[in-house]
């Protein structure tokens, strides 16, 4: 470390760095660490009520029979949502990236269009797709009625989660495509052509040349996708509301328990309990990302 | 942790030196164009359908929701704008986005430069902190409690502070970029008697502009689209950002799709127009952030 400091005084560095770090500490790290503390109390939404330290009672409650139905439901939904949306997102994004890496006319336009939903954000995306899946005569319903079928879409408990996953994939696909495209730049063309001359089919070239060289991009995409998906709930909030059981994920449970005052759930507005749910989610995200990282790194090494 | 922000442009032309390439006759890849067309339909149809719905009268929508509009009702936009009070919401969103992203970007500069240069003690420790901010738990509850206890609940300042400190990948991205600025420049400037602050804002700020613009845009897009924190931290409807305003509009006019579609379009249109301008920063920024 070359710690030679060229400027006459160190004070200005310390002052501005200190102010910025203080802001980050107070408004960023204090709430984050506070979640752990709050999860050990019976903190309530309203100010002025006494706060008692109750140890790990909130965690015991989360796994207790009385709450387990809600907890298990949210846990299952979270895992299905994260797993399915990540896998679909990776596969589809890889296909699109390979397509858009070819020298097609207007490919920059296609890329821009695929990335656009990231900008539109959850509220616009959510409303647009609510309109598409409008029960009374929306485009999706019209297509179904051609086959004489109909569906309640987000109102159908068996279908709602699948639809939410579909919209999530549509919304975040662009980011994965861009990451894959930048990874594809690193795949040398002559390697592809050498394989072609050796008689490798298009699929073999994809499988044995492109995919191994894309391994770092795949790792980045899987990790990013799964961590995002495990924590995402804004889209679900807009699409099917916070209280729809069939699409309730852990983050929404935090929201509903902490602020919702929802009917049907016990102990509503218990923020201590909500903080405990946050911690459960945090641990889940940690475990899943570490496992994913180990598996992917091992695969990368093998390829 | 090295981050490269100066990415190669996504479109690199293939090396022409390759002999086999020149000899092969290229046929037009029809299959690829069909796939690209399907892609465009999947991503553009929802927006075109939104616009189509926004132009219908309520009667026409009820009679035929999917048909192409026959008699465009442009007045839907004015009605939605007035009923939904979107002017005020958009102003709020502009304020939150500009102030929050500016705060985050300045913080990023103040934090990342001295750490990247080792001008602050414990630079290693601080760069670990920069990674750690990416993996914090969902702190909705305590963010609310913090503002409540500081007397900042339901204030614009409180919301701006909370979204502003959401610097995300910013410090990592910028410290990667700072390493590409030669250290000799610091020394030369210091020799000429330029102080640290003047150097940071007068020299590094313009030099690191591409990275700072990316940091700003990434955070701005996030703040503009944020809805849950705003729902939790703001109670007074006059302070709502446009996301919450649009969601509230859906609650009131949920059964009048043409009006709701017009409102959604009002929110989406500036985003689409803005996107055309900021596209290249965003795409490069995402790539840079990932490589970090």
Boltz contact constraints between the chains, C-beta under 6 A:
constraints:
  - contact:
      token1: [A, 1]
      token2: [B, 118]
      max_distance: 6.0
  - contact:
      token1: [A, 3]
      token2: [B, 118]
      max_distance: 6.0
  - contact:
      token1: [A, 5]
      token2: [B, 119]
      max_distance: 6.0
  - contact:
      token1: [A, 6]
      token2: [B, 186]
      max_distance: 6.0
  - contact:
      token1: [A, 6]
      token2: [B, 187]
      max_distance: 6.0
  - contact:
      token1: [A, 6]
      token2: [B, 190]
      max_distance: 6.0
  - contact:
      token1: [A, 7]
      token2: [B, 190]
      max_distance: 6.0
  - contact:
      token1: [A, 7]
      token2: [B, 196]
      max_distance: 6.0
  - contact:
      token1: [A, 12]
      token2: [B, 196]
      max_distance: 6.0
  - contact:
      token1: [A, 12]
      token2: [B, 197]
      max_distance: 6.0
  - contact:
      token1: [A, 13]
      token2: [B, 114]
      max_distance: 6.0
  - contact:
      token1: [A, 13]
      token2: [B, 119]
      max_distance: 6.0
  - contact:
      token1: [A, 13]
      token2: [B, 196]
      max_distance: 6.0
  - contact:
      token1: [A, 16]
      token2: [B, 110]
      max_distance: 6.0
  - contact:
      token1: [A, 17]
      token2: [B, 110]
      max_distance: 6.0
  - contact:
      token1: [A, 17]
      token2: [B, 114]
      max_distance: 6.0
  - contact:
      token1: [A, 17]
      token2: [B, 120]
      max_distance: 6.0
  - contact:
      token1: [A, 20]
      token2: [B, 107]
      max_distance: 6.0
  - contact:
      token1: [A, 20]
      token2: [B, 110]
      max_distance: 6.0
  - contact:
      token1: [A, 20]
      token2: [B, 111]
      max_distance: 6.0
  - contact:
      token1: [A, 23]
      token2: [B, 165]
      max_distance: 6.0
  - contact:
      token1: [A, 24]
      token2: [B, 165]
      max_distance: 6.0
  - contact:
      token1: [A, 27]
      token2: [B, 161]
      max_distance: 6.0
  - contact:
      token1: [A, 27]
      token2: [B, 162]
      max_distance: 6.0
  - contact:
      token1: [A, 27]
      token2: [B, 165]
      max_distance: 6.0
  - contact:
      token1: [A, 28]
      token2: [B, 165]
      max_distance: 6.0
  - contact:
      token1: [A, 31]
      token2: [B, 139]
      max_distance: 6.0
  - contact:
      token1: [A, 31]
      token2: [B, 142]
      max_distance: 6.0
  - contact:
      token1: [A, 31]
      token2: [B, 143]
      max_distance: 6.0
  - contact:
      token1: [A, 31]
      token2: [B, 146]
      max_distance: 6.0
  - contact:
      token1: [A, 32]
      token2: [B, 136]
      max_distance: 6.0
  - contact:
      token1: [A, 32]
      token2: [B, 137]
      max_distance: 6.0
  - contact:
      token1: [A, 32]
      token2: [B, 139]
      max_distance: 6.0
  - contact:
      token1: [A, 34]
      token2: [B, 142]
      max_distance: 6.0
  - contact:
      token1: [A, 35]
      token2: [B, 137]
      max_distance: 6.0
  - contact:
      token1: [A, 35]
      token2: [B, 139]
      max_distance: 6.0
  - contact:
      token1: [A, 35]
      token2: [B, 142]
      max_distance: 6.0
  - contact:
      token1: [A, 38]
      token2: [B, 141]
      max_distance: 6.0
  - contact:
      token1: [A, 38]
      token2: [B, 142]
      max_distance: 6.0
  - contact:
      token1: [A, 47]
      token2: [B, 148]
      max_distance: 6.0
  - contact:
      token1: [A, 99]
      token2: [B, 35]
      max_distance: 6.0
  - contact:
      token1: [A, 102]
      token2: [B, 32]
      max_distance: 6.0
  - contact:
      token1: [A, 104]
      token2: [B, 32]
      max_distance: 6.0
  - contact:
      token1: [A, 104]
      token2: [B, 36]
      max_distance: 6.0
  - contact:
      token1: [A, 110]
      token2: [B, 36]
      max_distance: 6.0
  - contact:
      token1: [A, 112]
      token2: [B, 279]
      max_distance: 6.0
  - contact:
      token1: [A, 113]
      token2: [B, 43]
      max_distance: 6.0
  - contact:
      token1: [A, 119]
      token2: [B, 271]
      max_distance: 6.0
  - contact:
      token1: [A, 119]
      token2: [B, 275]
      max_distance: 6.0
  - contact:
      token1: [A, 120]
      token2: [B, 268]
      max_distance: 6.0
  - contact:
      token1: [A, 120]
      token2: [B, 271]
      max_distance: 6.0
  - contact:
      token1: [A, 121]
      token2: [B, 225]
      max_distance: 6.0
  - contact:
      token1: [A, 123]
      token2: [B, 227]
      max_distance: 6.0
  - contact:
      token1: [A, 123]
      token2: [B, 243]
      max_distance: 6.0
  - contact:
      token1: [A, 123]
      token2: [B, 246]
      max_distance: 6.0
  - contact:
      token1: [A, 124]
      token2: [B, 264]
      max_distance: 6.0
  - contact:
      token1: [A, 124]
      token2: [B, 267]
      max_distance: 6.0
  - contact:
      token1: [A, 124]
      token2: [B, 268]
      max_distance: 6.0
  - contact:
      token1: [A, 127]
      token2: [B, 264]
      max_distance: 6.0
  - contact:
      token1: [A, 128]
      token2: [B, 46]
      max_distance: 6.0
  - contact:
      token1: [A, 128]
      token2: [B, 50]
      max_distance: 6.0
  - contact:
      token1: [A, 132]
      token2: [B, 46]
      max_distance: 6.0
  - contact:
      token1: [A, 137]
      token2: [B, 65]
      max_distance: 6.0
  - contact:
      token1: [A, 139]
      token2: [B, 66]
      max_distance: 6.0
  - contact:
      token1: [A, 142]
      token2: [B, 66]
      max_distance: 6.0
  - contact:
      token1: [A, 175]
      token2: [B, 286]
      max_distance: 6.0
  - contact:
      token1: [A, 178]
      token2: [B, 283]
      max_distance: 6.0
  - contact:
      token1: [A, 178]
      token2: [B, 286]
      max_distance: 6.0
  - contact:
      token1: [A, 179]
      token2: [B, 290]
      max_distance: 6.0
  - contact:
      token1: [A, 181]
      token2: [B, 10]
      max_distance: 6.0
  - contact:
      token1: [A, 182]
      token2: [B, 287]
      max_distance: 6.0
  - contact:
      token1: [A, 185]
      token2: [B, 12]
      max_distance: 6.0
  - contact:
      token1: [A, 189]
      token2: [B, 14]
      max_distance: 6.0
  - contact:
      token1: [A, 193]
      token2: [B, 20]
      max_distance: 6.0
  - contact:
      token1: [A, 220]
      token2: [B, 290]
      max_distance: 6.0
  - contact:
      token1: [A, 234]
      token2: [B, 227]
      max_distance: 6.0
  - contact:
      token1: [A, 234]
      token2: [B, 228]
      max_distance: 6.0
  - contact:
      token1: [A, 251]
      token2: [B, 138]
      max_distance: 6.0
  - contact:
      token1: [A, 254]
      token2: [B, 138]
      max_distance: 6.0
  - contact:
      token1: [A, 254]
      token2: [B, 140]
      max_distance: 6.0
  - contact:
      token1: [A, 258]
      token2: [B, 141]
      max_distance: 6.0
  - contact:
      token1: [A, 259]
      token2: [B, 232]
      max_distance: 6.0
  - contact:
      token1: [A, 271]
      token2: [B, 141]
      max_distance: 6.0
  - contact:
      token1: [A, 274]
      token2: [B, 141]
      max_distance: 6.0
  - contact:
      token1: [A, 275]
      token2: [B, 141]
      max_distance: 6.0
  - contact:
      token1: [A, 278]
      token2: [B, 137]
      max_distance: 6.0
  - contact:
      token1: [A, 278]
      token2: [B, 138]
      max_distance: 6.0
  - contact:
      token1: [A, 282]
      token2: [B, 137]
      max_distance: 6.0
